Amino acid sequence: MSRLKEIWSNRWVRFGVVTFLYLLWFVVWTGNLWLLLGVVVIYDIYISKWMYRLFWKKHKERKRSNKTYRKTSEWIEAIVFATVVATLIRIFFFEMYVIPTPSMEKSMLVGDYLCVSKVAYGPKMPNTPLSFPFVHNTMPLSQTKKSFVEWIKWPYHRLAGFGEVKRNDPVVFNFPEGDTVSLSYPADSYYNALRQYQRVYGEQRGRQMLLDEGIVVRPVDKRENYVKRAVGLPGDTILIRHSEMWINGEPQVDIPGKQYNYTVYTNGTAINPDHFEDMGIAQADIHFDAGQGVYFMLPLTAANAERIRAMGNVTAVEKSEAEGADPDIFPHDTAYAWNVDNFGPLWIPSKGATVELTVENLPLYRRIIETYEGHRLEVKGDRIYIDGKEANRYTFAMDYYFMMGDNRHNSADSRYWGFVPEDHIVGKPSFVWLSLDKEKSFPANIRWSRLFSKIR
């Protein structure tokens, strides 16, 4: 042990070890050669000590002689150190995420606090590295003030991880339509609000009215985080018929906990609320018309539907199914008469794949070409121009995914806003570290059975 201490006391040994670890983590793993400048700082810390003589020596002397200065500087140093360490962990390894909506029930519940692994698919370097720590896109106590500056903007770059997104993986990602946010409807999609305005007020007036109410624009890494299941991978063809999904011509593998909305008819008497609590159905999801003796839009798994069907006061249980074309469903074009229960077939683009472009299929891929991959696109008659050149085909620069919630009739997902680009993938939920039921008070609101449970 004394021999090891003697070796470590050599400044060149310490410089070599620290530099080696720094190069592995911050240069080789990130692939950013600008970070080689950090070696100069390490050299100064262990060898030249120029900054020490210029500043730190005076700083240490003042700490020894001034008690107030010593206490203040120790607090500042501790806060800075903790902030830097926590920020590095959040960027490279994992971060926390809370489930705000029931779109993934029963797999993930409202009030679940998740640990999201960044290394599962490889952490992506931030597009905006200069930002206020521990917040996402707005400053504390503000809904509009940006928590980041765009003086430095890095292009998309993902580090090596433990694997790739697999079919049916739960995935946390940046909301693809979160590039523009309406200040009047911050929790909603700007594009959805725009369509609503244009239907009522006309195309030009509706757009201008929404713009006048105020919008903010966000880079990819500062868009809201969503969590859904990756039901479609790059190169897959998906099809939904009568709410059931088919992938590449095969039925989707059954997902435990998947649920749909049902209409439940009774003989006029209500179902015991204890049954709903036992089935994990939130009070906010129970809509009972006492006059008709009917429960509307009741979210049920197949098992819970059978359980209710067997109750003595229940006369019928019918699964809901959307009918007709829904203008809010992707690709928001009258040529595609799709809805949440009857959707597709739709091919999911993969990196390097080429598609024949026509005016008919352009609505499927227009947002990819213009927004996600940054090209200028124009349509003149039946001719398509990309970056000023006529194009009848397009080769994709990124992989794309199709995401859906397990609560199929209560999920705003890819059926509404289309593909999720690979540069929007954040990480994979690993486990629930805390779960709180918003309908109960402490301590009954703690779902003890869910603590540290694995996400599947």
C-alpha positions in Angstrom: 0.0 0.0 0.0 2.8 2.4 0.9 4.4 1.7 -2.5 1.2 2.6 -4.3 1.0 5.8 -2.3 4.5 6.6 -3.3 3.7 6.0 -6.9 0.5 8.1 -6.8 2.4 11.0 -5.1 4.3 11.5 -8.4 2.6 14.4 -10.2 3.4 12.9 -13.6 1.6 9.6 -12.7 -1.4 11.5 -11.5 -1.4 13.7 -14.6 -1.2 10.6 -16.8 -4.0 8.6 -15.1 -6.4 11.6 -15.0 -5.6 12.5 -18.6 -6.2 8.9 -19.7 -9.6 8.7 -18.0 -10.5 12.1 -19.3 -9.6 11.2 -22.9 -11.7 8.0 -22.7 -14.8 9.6 -21.3 -14.8 13.1 -22.7 -13.0 12.7 -26.0 -13.2 9.1 -27.3 -16.8 8.4 -26.0 -18.2 11.8 -27.0 -16.1 12.0 -30.2 -15.7 15.8 -29.6 -12.1 16.8 -30.4 -12.7 20.3 -29.0 -12.7 18.7 -25.6 -8.9 18.0 -26.0 -8.5 21.5 -24.7 -9.3 20.0 -21.3 -5.9 18.3 -21.3 -4.4 21.8 -21.0 -6.4 22.4 -17.9 -5.3 19.0 -16.4 -1.7 19.7 -17.2 -1.9 23.1 -15.4 -3.6 21.4 -12.3 -0.9 18.7 -11.9 2.2 20.1 -13.6 2.5 23.8 -14.5 0.2 25.1 -11.7 0.0 28.5 -13.4 -3.6 29.0 -12.4 -2.7 28.0 -8.8 0.0 30.7 -8.6 -2.3 33.3 -10.2 -5.5 32.6 -8.2 -5.8 29.5 -6.1 -2.8 30.2 -3.9 -4.2 33.6 -2.9 -7.6 32.0 -2.5 -6.2 29.3 -0.1 -4.3 32.0 1.9 -7.5 34.1 2.3 -9.4 31.0 3.4 -6.9 30.4 6.2 -7.0 34.0 7.4 -10.6 34.9 7.0 -13.3 32.7 8.6 -16.3 34.3 6.8 -14.5 34.0 3.5 -13.7 30.3 4.3 -17.2 29.4 5.2 -18.7 31.2 2.1 -16.2 29.7 -0.3 -16.7 26.2 1.1 -20.4 26.4 0.5 -19.9 27.8 -3.0 -17.4 25.1 -3.9 -19.7 22.4 -2.6 -22.6 23.7 -4.6 -20.6 24.0 -7.8 -19.1 20.5 -7.4 -22.5 19.0 -6.7 -24.1 20.8 -9.7 -21.3 19.7 -12.1 -21.5 16.1 -10.9 -25.3 15.9 -11.1 -25.3 17.6 -14.5 -22.8 15.0 -15.9 -24.8 12.1 -14.4 -28.0 13.6 -16.0 -26.4 14.0 -19.4 -24.5 10.7 -19.6 -26.1 8.1 -17.3 -29.7 8.6 -16.1 -32.3 11.2 -15.2 -35.7 11.1 -13.4 -39.1 11.4 -15.1 -42.6 11.5 -13.7 -45.6 10.1 -15.6 -48.1 13.0 -16.0 -50.9 11.3 -18.0 -52.6 7.9 -18.2 -51.4 7.2 -21.7 -49.3 4.2 -20.6 -51.6 2.6 -18.1 -51.5 -0.1 -16.9 -47.8 -0.4 -17.6 -47.0 3.0 -16.0 -49.4 4.9 -13.8 -49.9 8.6 -13.3 -47.6 9.6 -10.4 -44.9 7.0 -11.2 -41.4 8.5 -10.8 -39.1 6.7 -13.3 -35.4 6.3 -13.5 -34.6 6.7 -17.2 -31.3 5.1 -18.4 -29.4 7.2 -20.9 -26.8 4.4 -21.6 -29.5 1.9 -22.7 -29.5 3.4 -26.2 -26.5 5.7 -25.8 -26.7 9.2 -24.3 -27.0 12.0 -26.9 -25.0 15.2 -26.5 -27.1 18.2 -25.7 -27.9 20.5 -28.6 -27.8 23.5 -26.2 -25.1 22.8 -23.7 -25.4 26.2 -21.9 -28.5 26.0 -19.7 -29.7 26.6 -16.2 -29.1 23.4 -14.1 -31.8 20.9 -13.0 -34.6 22.4 -15.1 -35.7 21.4 -18.6 -36.9 24.2 -20.9 -38.2 27.0 -18.7 -36.8 28.9 -15.7 -38.2 28.0 -12.3 -41.6 29.7 -11.6 -41.9 30.7 -15.2 -43.9 29.2 -18.1 -42.2 31.2 -20.8 -38.7 32.3 -19.9 -36.2 30.0 -21.6 -33.8 28.1 -19.3 -31.2 27.8 -22.0 -29.2 30.0 -24.4 -28.4 29.2 -28.0 -25.0 31.0 -28.3 -23.5 27.5 -28.7 -25.5 24.9 -30.6 -24.2 21.3 -31.2 -25.4 19.1 -33.9 -27.0 15.7 -33.1 -24.5 13.2 -31.9 -25.2 10.0 -29.9 -22.6 8.2 -27.9 -22.2 4.4 -27.8 -24.7 2.7 -25.6 -25.6 -0.8 -24.5 -28.1 -1.5 -27.3 -30.7 -0.2 -29.7 -34.4 0.4 -29.4 -36.2 -2.9 -29.7 -39.8 -3.5 -30.7 -42.2 -2.8 -27.9 -39.6 -1.2 -25.7 -40.9 1.7 -23.5 -39.0 4.8 -24.6 -38.7 8.3 -23.3 -38.3 10.8 -26.2 -38.5 14.5 -27.0 -42.0 15.4 -28.3 -41.6 15.7 -32.1 -44.2 18.5 -32.5 -42.6 20.4 -29.5 -40.4 22.5 -31.8 -43.1 25.2 -31.7 -45.2 25.9 -28.5 -48.2 28.1 -28.3 -48.2 30.2 -25.1 -52.0 30.0 -25.0 -51.9 26.2 -25.1 -48.4 25.2 -23.7 -49.6 21.6 -22.8 -51.0 21.0 -26.3 -49.4 20.5 -29.7 -49.1 23.9 -31.5 -50.0 22.1 -34.7 -53.1 20.6 -33.3 -54.2 24.0 -32.0 -53.3 25.5 -35.4 -55.6 23.0 -37.2 -58.5 23.9 -34.8 -58.0 27.6 -35.4 -57.9 27.2 -39.1 -61.1 25.1 -39.2 -62.9 27.9 -37.4 -61.3 31.1 -38.7 -59.8 30.0 -42.0 -56.2 29.1 -43.0 -54.5 32.5 -42.9 -56.5 34.2 -40.2 -56.4 31.2 -37.9 -52.6 31.0 -38.2 -52.2 34.7 -37.6 -54.5 34.7 -34.5 -52.4 31.9 -32.9 -49.2 33.7 -33.7 -50.5 36.9 -32.2 -51.2 35.0 -28.9 -47.4 34.2 -28.8 -45.3 31.2 -29.5 -41.8 29.9 -28.5 -39.4 27.8 -30.5 -37.4 25.0 -28.9 -34.4 22.9 -30.0 -34.7 19.1 -30.0 -33.2 18.6 -26.5 -35.5 21.2 -24.9 -38.8 19.8 -26.2 -41.1 18.1 -23.7 -40.4 14.5 -22.7 -42.9 11.9 -23.6 -43.0 8.2 -22.8 -44.6 5.6 -25.1 -43.9 2.2 -26.5 -41.9 1.7 -29.7 -44.4 -0.5 -31.6 -42.8 0.2 -35.0 -39.1 0.2 -35.8 -37.3 1.6 -38.9 -38.3 -0.3 -42.0 -41.4 -1.8 -40.5 -44.9 -1.5 -42.1 -47.7 -1.1 -39.5 -51.4 -1.5 -39.9 -54.2 -1.1 -37.4 -57.6 -2.6 -38.1 -60.5 -2.6 -35.6 -58.0 -1.4 -32.9 -55.7 -4.4 -33.4 -52.2 -3.8 -34.7 -50.3 -5.7 -37.4 -46.6 -5.3 -38.0 -45.1 -6.6 -41.3 -48.2 -8.7 -41.8 -48.0 -10.3 -38.4 -50.2 -9.6 -35.3 -48.5 -7.5 -32.7 -47.2 -9.5 -29.7 -49.6 -9.1 -26.9 -48.7 -6.4 -24.4 -49.7 -7.1 -20.8 -51.7 -4.2 -19.4 -52.8 -2.8 -22.8 -56.3 -1.3 -22.5 -59.1 0.2 -24.6 -62.2 2.3 -23.8 -65.4 0.3 -23.2 -69.1 1.1 -22.8 -70.6 -0.9 -19.9 -74.4 -1.3 -19.7 -75.9 -2.2 -16.3 -79.5 -3.0 -15.1 -79.5 0.5 -13.6 -77.4 -0.1 -10.6 -73.9 1.2 -10.2 -70.9 -1.1 -9.9 -69.3 -1.2 -6.4 -66.5 1.4 -6.4 -64.3 -1.1 -4.5 -64.2 -3.2 -7.7 -62.9 -0.3 -9.7 -60.2 0.4 -7.1 -59.2 -3.2 -7.1 -58.8 -3.1 -10.9 -56.7 0.0 -10.6 -59.2 2.3 -12.4 -58.9 5.9 -11.4 -61.9 7.8 -10.2 -61.3 10.4 -12.9 -61.8 7.7 -15.5 -65.2 6.6 -14.2 -68.1 8.3 -16.1 -71.5 6.9 -15.0 -74.8 8.0 -16.4 -77.2 7.0 -13.6 -80.2 7.8 -15.7 -79.3 5.2 -18.3 -77.2 2.9 -16.1 -74.3 3.2 -18.5 -70.5 3.7 -18.0 -69.0 5.6 -20.9 -65.3 5.5 -22.0 -64.2 3.2 -19.3 -60.6 2.1 -19.8 -60.2 -1.6 -19.3 -57.7 -4.3 -20.0 -59.1 -7.5 -21.6 -58.9 -9.2 -18.2 -60.8 -6.4 -16.5 -63.4 -6.4 -19.3 -64.1 -10.1 -18.7 -64.3 -9.5 -14.9 -66.9 -6.7 -15.3 -68.8 -8.8 -17.9 -69.3 -11.5 -15.3 -70.8 -9.1 -12.7 -74.5 -9.8 -12.0 -75.8 -6.2 -12.6 -73.9 -5.9 -16.0 -75.9 -6.6 -19.1 -73.3 -5.8 -21.8 -69.7 -4.7 -22.3 -68.8 -3.2 -25.7 -65.3 -2.1 -26.8 -65.3 1.4 -28.4 -64.2 1.8 -32.0 -63.7 5.1 -33.9 -65.5 5.5 -37.1 -64.8 7.5 -40.2 -61.8 9.8 -41.1 -60.4 11.8 -38.2 -58.7 15.1 -39.4 -56.5 15.2 -36.3 -54.9 11.9 -37.2 -51.6 11.8 -39.1 -50.9 12.8 -41.8 -53.8 15.2 -41.5 -54.7 14.9 -45.2 -58.1 14.1 -46.7 -56.5 11.5 -48.9 -55.9 9.3 -45.8 -59.2 8.4 -44.2 -57.6 7.1 -41.0 -58.5 7.1 -37.3 -57.1 5.8 -34.0 -58.6 2.3 -34.6 -58.1 2.0 -38.3 -54.8 3.3 -39.4 -52.3 2.5 -42.2 -50.7 0.7 -43.8 -47.7 2.9 -43.1 -44.1 2.3 -43.9 -41.6 3.6 -41.3 -38.5 5.2 -42.8 -35.0 3.9 -42.0 -31.6 5.5 -42.4 -30.3 5.1 -46.0 -33.6 3.9 -47.4 -35.0 5.6 -50.5 -38.6 6.2 -51.2 -40.3 7.2 -54.5 -41.8 10.6 -53.9 -45.2 11.5 -55.3 -47.7 14.2 -54.6 -49.9 11.4 -53.1 -47.5 10.1 -50.6 -45.7 13.4 -49.8 -48.0 14.1 -46.8 -46.5 11.1 -45.1 -42.9 12.3 -45.4 -43.1 16.0 -45.8 -42.4 16.9 -42.1 -39.4 14.5 -42.1 -37.9 16.2 -45.2 -38.6 19.8 -44.1 -38.4 19.8 -40.3 -36.4 16.8 -39.1 -33.8 16.7 -41.9 -33.8 20.4 -42.7 -34.5 20.6 -46.4 -36.5 23.3 -48.4 -39.4 21.6 -50.1 -41.8 23.0 -52.7 -44.7 21.6 -54.7 -45.5 23.1 -58.1 -48.4 21.2 -59.7 -47.4 17.6 -59.7 -43.7 18.3 -59.4 -41.7 18.2 -56.1 -38.6 20.3 -55.5 -36.1 19.7 -52.7 -33.6 22.5 -52.1 -34.5 23.9 -55.5 -34.0 20.7 -57.5 -36.8 18.6 -58.9 -37.0 15.3 -57.0 -38.9 12.1 -57.5 -37.2 10.2 -54.7 -35.8 10.8 -51.3 -33.1 9.1 -49.2 -33.6 9.3 -45.4 -30.8 10.5 -43.2 -32.1 9.1 -39.9 -34.0 6.2 -38.5 -37.6 6.7 -37.4 -39.9 5.0 -34.9 -43.7 4.7 -34.4 -44.7 5.2 -30.8 -48.0 4.3 -29.1 -49.4 4.3 -25.6 -50.7 1.2 -23.9 -53.9 3.0 -23.1 -54.8 2.9 -26.7 -57.9 5.2 -26.6 -56.4 7.7 -24.3 -53.0 8.4 -25.8 -51.7 11.2 -27.9 -49.0 9.3 -29.9 -47.7 8.7 -33.4 -51.2 8.1 -34.7 -51.7 11.9 -34.2 -48.2 13.3 -34.9 -46.4 10.7 -36.9 -42.8 9.5 -36.7 -40.3 10.0 -33.9 -36.7 10.7 -35.3 -33.7 8.9 -33.8 -32.3 12.3 -32.6 -35.4 12.7 -30.3 -34.8 9.4 -28.4 -33.8 10.2 -24.8 -33.5 6.9 -23.0 -35.3 3.8 -21.6 -37.3 3.8 -18.4 -35.6 1.3 -16.1 -37.6 1.1 -12.9 -40.1 3.0 -10.7 -38.3 4.6 -7.7 -41.5 6.2 -6.3 -45.2 6.1 -7.1 -47.8 8.4 -5.7 -51.6 8.2 -6.2 -52.9 11.7 -6.8 -56.4 10.7 -5.6 -55.2 9.8 -2.1 -53.5 11.7 0.7 -50.2 10.9 2.4 -49.2 8.3 3.4 -52.0 6.2 1.8 -51.0 7.7 -1.6 -47.7 5.8 -1.7 -48.0 2.7 -4.0 -45.6 0.6 -2.0 -46.0 -2.4 -4.4 -44.6 -0.3 -7.3 -41.5 0.9 -5.6 -38.4 -0.2 -7.4 -40.5 -2.3 -9.8 -39.0 -2.9 -13.3 -40.6 -1.3 -16.3 -41.6 -3.8 -19.0 
